[in-house]
Amino acid sequence: MNNLAIWSAGIVAFTTVLSSAAPAMADGEFLQFDLSPDSSTLVGSVVRGDIGTALSLSLFDGGGALSANTTYSWNFPALGEGALIRLGPTARLDQSDDFNLGAKVVFERWSPTDWGGVFMLADYNTIQNEYLLLTEVSGGQNGLSASFAIQGDDDSFRENTLMFGYNIMGSDLRLRLGYKFESEQVVFGFSINTF
């Protein structure tokens, strides 16, 4: 796990430099940590203009992986107002020191409503054919949210997760509580979202 820790520190430093060197037209930052009995996941991303950089660290029974990517985004109005396509290179280092390069393509759309909004995400990574499909409904003023995610890869990982969230006193901090249906485990965590 030493090399994984070294790579983690290096990519965090790189992401920090990239975000501080980019133009001041910051779109936002996102940080999320989730913990369940057999796994933990930390995800962080920074978006500046059309450029996004993300880092994720996952630790689970029998392994762990560090992933990083940088993407360029295009507005895609044919799929609705607020729709974006992101595309870029990705890298992954797992606990056995296997290092892989690939490509990532992401579709995302934020649709504001009278009562809050709906966020949709489809994420595909050529490394292990990883995929994530997510829909989140948020209530705006009341701070409540609910999301459902479907994840998997070609290495037998499959998970469906239902999460509920509550923003603390209208801040960017959201507490999260949910359930993983495949592993039959409760998961809790938090996120900070400045978008």
ABEGO torsion letter per residue (X at the ends): XAAAAAAAAAAAAAAAAAAAABBABBAEBBBBBBBBAABBBBBBBBBBEABBBBBBBBBBBGEBBBBBBBBBBBBBAAAEBGBBBBBEBBBBBBAAGBBBBBBBBBBBBBBBBAAEBBBBBBBBBABGGBBBBBBBBBAEAAGBBBBBBBBBBAAGBBBBBBBBBBBBGGBABBBBBBBBAAAGBBBBEBBBBAX
